[in-house]
Amino acid sequence: MIESPQNEKLKLVRKLHERKHREREDAFLSEGEDLLAAGLAAGVEPRFVLVAAGSGLGGGGVVRRGFLVADEPTLRQVAATTGGTYFSANDAGQLKDVLEALPHHVKVQHRTIEVSVALAGFAALLILVSVWAASRWSAFPT
C-alpha cells in the first residue's frame, strides 16, 4: 500500500506527465484496465501497476498479471444481445489474427437518400416567412 507522497513510484508517475521525463525514462503512463489488458496481450510487461485501494482489482499496491481475467460468459451474452460476435485472444498472436479477420465480418451498406424535396420545402417555407415578415414591416412607423 502506498501511503506517502514521497514514494518513488508516485514521483515517477507525476514526472511521466511531461514529455522530457517520458523520453528520459523511456516509459509512459497509461490509465485503465483496457489499456493494460491490451499491453499485456501484446506481450508488453509493465514496470509496475498502481491500483486504487478498494477497487477490487487486487488491493492497493503493485498488482501482478493475474487480476485481469475476462468474464467470458458476460462478454458472450453482450455480443449475442447486440448482434455482435465474441472473439477471444490469449496472446499477441491470437489478437493479431482476430484483428486481421475483422474486416471479413464487417458489412458496408450503401443507401441513397433523396433530400432535395425536403430542402425545396424548407426553402419555400423560408420564402413564405420572408414575404409575411416583409408585409408586416414598415419603413415608416405609424
Secondary structure, DSSP 8 states (H G I E B T S, - for coil): ----TT-HHHHHHHHTTSHHHHHHHT-----SHHHHHHHHHTT---S--B--TTSSSS-SSB--GGG----HHHHHHHHHHHT------SSHHHHHHHHHHGGGG----------HHHHHHHHHHHHHHHHHHHHH--SS--
